[in-house]
């Protein structure tokens, strides 16, 4: 994400420019840095007494201030890269929009509900926590995964915005349906939960609204003042690395905040991880295959798959803690979410790039082998 590759519609990747030799150490060894950030966070949370309490004292949108800062830093450069004048190219693609809505708000929650009951039939709290995770569609880190996989930036911005609106409108209703109505119909035990709609609205406004407005204004003012060539050729390369620094900082803070909870119950973490692993594999594989069948092209297929697979773990954790308590099993299930999601989705970025070369011959949005892993 160091913007060493020129911008273009679709994947925004110049297929002819050899860039591997110019990639920064941060770009080239990104998986290593992410694993290291997770390990550092876990060690800090385990070894530093009272660190989790200190990080939780100041919150924005029910999320710890350091994590909130990291998320905003992570999202701003990505949204500053979006060509907002080309958004109509995405909104006119009804196949992709309908597919995204179905995957995110029907298939995803239903799949997580099924896996939670199938693999955790004797763990009501963990099961409920996973259902909440399944309802929280991703509006933050998915932009990073889409960027790394050379997906369509404009499509990602539109789909994230749509998910944000549905999250505000539908989260509480779907929570009621999957925790009370559907289990009752199936003769299963039900769970009562009172979700704070205001907490959901605040989360969306802070973690999508602020960086989206900042990114839009930055591009608009920058292009008017200096022109698109300067903006994309000189300005974006300067702010591009901030997204990955923000990602790594967020991971360290997140795992430091929840490190003790994760390391003190390893067997429970393993049990919670199993349905999450199945969920990510099924959602990504199914979404990617659907994009291919709909002939969306590689860039939009990758965007469809990642926006359908990722979850808004910040919201899930906040809702679980606010509804059931910080020491509850539901909260632990939310905490385990990013522990599994981050390394799995990093791996799926490489799967996506591998599939691009083999299953999209002749597609102009397929990134060249030399651009893989670049932050562009």
Secondary structure as a PSIPRED ss2 file (coil, helix, strand):
# PSIPRED VFORMAT (PSIPRED V4.0)

   1 X C   1.000  0.000  0.000
   2 X C   1.000  0.000  0.000
   3 X C   1.000  0.000  0.000
   4 X C   1.000  0.000  0.000
   5 X C   1.000  0.000  0.000
   6 X C   1.000  0.000  0.000
   7 X C   1.000  0.000  0.000
   8 X C   1.000  0.000  0.000
   9 X C   1.000  0.000  0.000
  10 X C   1.000  0.000  0.000
  11 X C   1.000  0.000  0.000
  12 X C   1.000  0.000  0.000
  13 X C   1.000  0.000  0.000
  14 X C   1.000  0.000  0.000
  15 X C   1.000  0.000  0.000
  16 X C   1.000  0.000  0.000
  17 X C   1.000  0.000  0.000
  18 X C   1.000  0.000  0.000
  19 X C   1.000  0.000  0.000
  20 X H   0.000  1.000  0.000
  21 X H   0.000  1.000  0.000
  22 X H   0.000  1.000  0.000
  23 X C   1.000  0.000  0.000
  24 X C   1.000  0.000  0.000
  25 X H   0.000  1.000  0.000
  26 X H   0.000  1.000  0.000
  27 X H   0.000  1.000  0.000
  28 X H   0.000  1.000  0.000
  29 X C   1.000  0.000  0.000
  30 X H   0.000  1.000  0.000
  31 X H   0.000  1.000  0.000
  32 X H   0.000  1.000  0.000
  33 X H   0.000  1.000  0.000
  34 X H   0.000  1.000  0.000
  35 X H   0.000  1.000  0.000
  36 X H   0.000  1.000  0.000
  37 X H   0.000  1.000  0.000
  38 X H   0.000  1.000  0.000
  39 X H   0.000  1.000  0.000
  40 X H   0.000  1.000  0.000
  41 X H   0.000  1.000  0.000
  42 X H   0.000  1.000  0.000
  43 X H   0.000  1.000  0.000
  44 X H   0.000  1.000  0.000
  45 X H   0.000  1.000  0.000
  46 X H   0.000  1.000  0.000
  47 X H   0.000  1.000  0.000
  48 X C   1.000  0.000  0.000
  49 X C   1.000  0.000  0.000
  50 X C   1.000  0.000  0.000
  51 X H   0.000  1.000  0.000
  52 X H   0.000  1.000  0.000
  53 X H   0.000  1.000  0.000
  54 X H   0.000  1.000  0.000
  55 X H   0.000  1.000  0.000
  56 X H   0.000  1.000  0.000
  57 X C   1.000  0.000  0.000
  58 X C   1.000  0.000  0.000
  59 X E   0.000  0.000  1.000
  60 X E   0.000  0.000  1.000
  61 X C   1.000  0.000  0.000
  62 X C   1.000  0.000  0.000
  63 X E   0.000  0.000  1.000
  64 X E   0.000  0.000  1.000
  65 X H   0.000  1.000  0.000
  66 X H   0.000  1.000  0.000
  67 X H   0.000  1.000  0.000
  68 X H   0.000  1.000  0.000
  69 X H   0.000  1.000  0.000
  70 X H   0.000  1.000  0.000
  71 X H   0.000  1.000  0.000
  72 X H   0.000  1.000  0.000
  73 X H   0.000  1.000  0.000
  74 X H   0.000  1.000  0.000
  75 X H   0.000  1.000  0.000
  76 X H   0.000  1.000  0.000
  77 X H   0.000  1.000  0.000
  78 X H   0.000  1.000  0.000
  79 X H   0.000  1.000  0.000
  80 X H   0.000  1.000  0.000
  81 X H   0.000  1.000  0.000
  82 X C   1.000  0.000  0.000
  83 X C   1.000  0.000  0.000
  84 X H   0.000  1.000  0.000
  85 X H   0.000  1.000  0.000
  86 X H   0.000  1.000  0.000
  87 X H   0.000  1.000  0.000
  88 X H   0.000  1.000  0.000
  89 X H   0.000  1.000  0.000
  90 X H   0.000  1.000  0.000
  91 X H   0.000  1.000  0.000
  92 X C   1.000  0.000  0.000
  93 X C   1.000  0.000  0.000
  94 X H   0.000  1.000  0.000
  95 X H   0.000  1.000  0.000
  96 X H   0.000  1.000  0.000
  97 X H   0.000  1.000  0.000
  98 X H   0.000  1.000  0.000
  99 X H   0.000  1.000  0.000
 100 X H   0.000  1.000  0.000
 101 X H   0.000  1.000  0.000
 102 X H   0.000  1.000  0.000
 103 X H   0.000  1.000  0.000
 104 X H   0.000  1.000  0.000
 105 X H   0.000  1.000  0.000
 106 X H   0.000  1.000  0.000
 107 X H   0.000  1.000  0.000
 108 X H   0.000  1.000  0.000
 109 X H   0.000  1.000  0.000
 110 X H   0.000  1.000  0.000
 111 X H   0.000  1.000  0.000
 112 X H   0.000  1.000  0.000
 113 X H   0.000  1.000  0.000
 114 X H   0.000  1.000  0.000
 115 X H   0.000  1.000  0.000
 116 X H   0.000  1.000  0.000
 117 X H   0.000  1.000  0.000
 118 X H   0.000  1.000  0.000
 119 X H   0.000  1.000  0.000
 120 X C   1.000  0.000  0.000
 121 X C   1.000  0.000  0.000
 122 X C   1.000  0.000  0.000
 123 X C   1.000  0.000  0.000
 124 X H   0.000  1.000  0.000
 125 X H   0.000  1.000  0.000
 126 X H   0.000  1.000  0.000
 127 X H   0.000  1.000  0.000
 128 X H   0.000  1.000  0.000
 129 X H   0.000  1.000  0.000
 130 X H   0.000  1.000  0.000
 131 X H   0.000  1.000  0.000
 132 X H   0.000  1.000  0.000
 133 X H   0.000  1.000  0.000
 134 X H   0.000  1.000  0.000
 135 X H   0.000  1.000  0.000
 136 X C   1.000  0.000  0.000
 137 X E   0.000  0.000  1.000
 138 X C   1.000  0.000  0.000
 139 X C   1.000  0.000  0.000
 140 X C   1.000  0.000  0.000
 141 X C   1.000  0.000  0.000
 142 X H   0.000  1.000  0.000
 143 X H   0.000  1.000  0.000
 144 X H   0.000  1.000  0.000
 145 X H   0.000  1.000  0.000
 146 X H   0.000  1.000  0.000
 147 X H   0.000  1.000  0.000
 148 X H   0.000  1.000  0.000
 149 X C   1.000  0.000  0.000
 150 X C   1.000  0.000  0.000
 151 X C   1.000  0.000  0.000
 152 X C   1.000  0.000  0.000
 153 X H   0.000  1.000  0.000
 154 X H   0.000  1.000  0.000
 155 X H   0.000  1.000  0.000
 156 X H   0.000  1.000  0.000
 157 X H   0.000  1.000  0.000
 158 X H   0.000  1.000  0.000
 159 X H   0.000  1.000  0.000
 160 X H   0.000  1.000  0.000
 161 X H   0.000  1.000  0.000
 162 X H   0.000  1.000  0.000
 163 X H   0.000  1.000  0.000
 164 X H   0.000  1.000  0.000
 165 X H   0.000  1.000  0.000
 166 X H   0.000  1.000  0.000
 167 X H   0.000  1.000  0.000
 168 X H   0.000  1.000  0.000
 169 X H   0.000  1.000  0.000
 170 X H   0.000  1.000  0.000
 171 X H   0.000  1.000  0.000
 172 X H   0.000  1.000  0.000
 173 X H   0.000  1.000  0.000
 174 X H   0.000  1.000  0.000
 175 X H   0.000  1.000  0.000
 176 X H   0.000  1.000  0.000
 177 X H   0.000  1.000  0.000
 178 X H   0.000  1.000  0.000
 179 X H   0.000  1.000  0.000
 180 X H   0.000  1.000  0.000
 181 X H   0.000  1.000  0.000
 182 X H   0.000  1.000  0.000
 183 X H   0.000  1.000  0.000
 184 X H   0.000  1.000  0.000
 185 X H   0.000  1.000  0.000
 186 X C   1.000  0.000  0.000
 187 X C   1.000  0.000  0.000
 188 X C   1.000  0.000  0.000
 189 X C   1.000  0.000  0.000
 190 X C   1.000  0.000  0.000
 191 X C   1.000  0.000  0.000
 192 X C   1.000  0.000  0.000
 193 X C   1.000  0.000  0.000
 194 X C   1.000  0.000  0.000
 195 X C   1.000  0.000  0.000
 196 X C   1.000  0.000  0.000
 197 X H   0.000  1.000  0.000
 198 X H   0.000  1.000  0.000
 199 X H   0.000  1.000  0.000
 200 X H   0.000  1.000  0.000
 201 X H   0.000  1.000  0.000
 202 X H   0.000  1.000  0.000
 203 X H   0.000  1.000  0.000
 204 X H   0.000  1.000  0.000
 205 X H   0.000  1.000  0.000
 206 X H   0.000  1.000  0.000
 207 X H   0.000  1.000  0.000
 208 X H   0.000  1.000  0.000
 209 X H   0.000  1.000  0.000
 210 X H   0.000  1.000  0.000
 211 X H   0.000  1.000  0.000
 212 X H   0.000  1.000  0.000
 213 X H   0.000  1.000  0.000
 214 X H   0.000  1.000  0.000
 215 X H   0.000  1.000  0.000
 216 X H   0.000  1.000  0.000
 217 X H   0.000  1.000  0.000
 218 X H   0.000  1.000  0.000
 219 X H   0.000  1.000  0.000
 220 X H   0.000  1.000  0.000
 221 X H   0.000  1.000  0.000
 222 X H   0.000  1.000  0.000
 223 X H   0.000  1.000  0.000
 224 X H   0.000  1.000  0.000
 225 X H   0.000  1.000  0.000
 226 X H   0.000  1.000  0.000
 227 X C   1.000  0.000  0.000
 228 X H   0.000  1.000  0.000
 229 X H   0.000  1.000  0.000
 230 X H   0.000  1.000  0.000
 231 X H   0.000  1.000  0.000
 232 X H   0.000  1.000  0.000
 233 X H   0.000  1.000  0.000
 234 X H   0.000  1.000  0.000
 235 X H   0.000  1.000  0.000
 236 X H   0.000  1.000  0.000
 237 X H   0.000  1.000  0.000
 238 X H   0.000  1.000  0.000
 239 X H   0.000  1.000  0.000
 240 X H   0.000  1.000  0.000
 241 X H   0.000  1.000  0.000
 242 X H   0.000  1.000  0.000
 243 X H   0.000  1.000  0.000
 244 X H   0.000  1.000  0.000
 245 X H   0.000  1.000  0.000
 246 X H   0.000  1.000  0.000
 247 X H   0.000  1.000  0.000
 248 X H   0.000  1.000  0.000
 249 X H   0.000  1.000  0.000
 250 X H   0.000  1.000  0.000
 251 X H   0.000  1.000  0.000
 252 X H   0.000  1.000  0.000
 253 X H   0.000  1.000  0.000
 254 X H   0.000  1.000  0.000
 255 X H   0.000  1.000  0.000
 256 X H   0.000  1.000  0.000
 257 X H   0.000  1.000  0.000
 258 X H   0.000  1.000  0.000
 259 X H   0.000  1.000  0.000
 260 X H   0.000  1.000  0.000
 261 X H   0.000  1.000  0.000
 262 X H   0.000  1.000  0.000
 263 X H   0.000  1.000  0.000
 264 X H   0.000  1.000  0.000
 265 X C   1.000  0.000  0.000
 266 X H   0.000  1.000  0.000
 267 X H   0.000  1.000  0.000
 268 X H   0.000  1.000  0.000
 269 X H   0.000  1.000  0.000
 270 X H   0.000  1.000  0.000
 271 X H   0.000  1.000  0.000
 272 X H   0.000  1.000  0.000
 273 X H   0.000  1.000  0.000
 274 X H   0.000  1.000  0.000
 275 X H   0.000  1.000  0.000
 276 X H   0.000  1.000  0.000
 277 X H   0.000  1.000  0.000
 278 X H   0.000  1.000  0.000
 279 X H   0.000  1.000  0.000
 280 X H   0.000  1.000  0.000
 281 X H   0.000  1.000  0.000
 282 X H   0.000  1.000  0.000
 283 X H   0.000  1.000  0.000
 284 X H   0.000  1.000  0.000
 285 X H   0.000  1.000  0.000
 286 X H   0.000  1.000  0.000
 287 X H   0.000  1.000  0.000
 288 X H   0.000  1.000  0.000
 289 X H   0.000  1.000  0.000
 290 X H   0.000  1.000  0.000
 291 X H   0.000  1.000  0.000
 292 X H   0.000  1.000  0.000
 293 X H   0.000  1.000  0.000
 294 X C   1.000  0.000  0.000
 295 X C   1.000  0.000  0.000
 296 X C   1.000  0.000  0.000
 297 X C   1.000  0.000  0.000
 298 X H   0.000  1.000  0.000
 299 X H   0.000  1.000  0.000
 300 X H   0.000  1.000  0.000
 301 X H   0.000  1.000  0.000
 302 X H   0.000  1.000  0.000
 303 X H   0.000  1.000  0.000
 304 X H   0.000  1.000  0.000
 305 X H   0.000  1.000  0.000
 306 X H   0.000  1.000  0.000
 307 X H   0.000  1.000  0.000
 308 X H   0.000  1.000  0.000
 309 X H   0.000  1.000  0.000
 310 X C   1.000  0.000  0.000
 311 X E   0.000  0.000  1.000
 312 X C   1.000  0.000  0.000
 313 X H   0.000  1.000  0.000
 314 X H   0.000  1.000  0.000
 315 X H   0.000  1.000  0.000
 316 X H   0.000  1.000  0.000
 317 X H   0.000  1.000  0.000
 318 X H   0.000  1.000  0.000
 319 X H   0.000  1.000  0.000
 320 X H   0.000  1.000  0.000
 321 X H   0.000  1.000  0.000
 322 X H   0.000  1.000  0.000
 323 X H   0.000  1.000  0.000
 324 X H   0.000  1.000  0.000
 325 X C   1.000  0.000  0.000
 326 X C   1.000  0.000  0.000
 327 X C   1.000  0.000  0.000
 328 X C   1.000  0.000  0.000
 329 X H   0.000  1.000  0.000
 330 X H   0.000  1.000  0.000
 331 X H   0.000  1.000  0.000
 332 X H   0.000  1.000  0.000
 333 X H   0.000  1.000  0.000
 334 X H   0.000  1.000  0.000
 335 X H   0.000  1.000  0.000
 336 X H   0.000  1.000  0.000
 337 X H   0.000  1.000  0.000
 338 X H   0.000  1.000  0.000
 339 X H   0.000  1.000  0.000
 340 X H   0.000  1.000  0.000
 341 X H   0.000  1.000  0.000
 342 X H   0.000  1.000  0.000
 343 X H   0.000  1.000  0.000
 344 X H   0.000  1.000  0.000
 345 X H   0.000  1.000  0.000
 346 X H   0.000  1.000  0.000
 347 X H   0.000  1.000  0.000
 348 X H   0.000  1.000  0.000
 349 X H   0.000  1.000  0.000
 350 X H   0.000  1.000  0.000
 351 X H   0.000  1.000  0.000
 352 X H   0.000  1.000  0.000
 353 X H   0.000  1.000  0.000
 354 X H   0.000  1.000  0.000
 355 X H   0.000  1.000  0.000
 356 X H   0.000  1.000  0.000
 357 X H   0.000  1.000  0.000
 358 X H   0.000  1.000  0.000
 359 X H   0.000  1.000  0.000
 360 X C   1.000  0.000  0.000
 361 X C   1.000  0.000  0.000
 362 X C   1.000  0.000  0.000
 363 X C   1.000  0.000  0.000
 364 X C   1.000  0.000  0.000
 365 X C   1.000  0.000  0.000
 366 X C   1.000  0.000  0.000
 367 X C   1.000  0.000  0.000
 368 X C   1.000  0.000  0.000
 369 X H   0.000  1.000  0.000
 370 X H   0.000  1.000  0.000
 371 X H   0.000  1.000  0.000
 372 X C   1.000  0.000  0.000
 373 X C   1.000  0.000  0.000
 374 X C   1.000  0.000  0.000
 375 X C   1.000  0.000  0.000
 376 X C   1.000  0.000  0.000
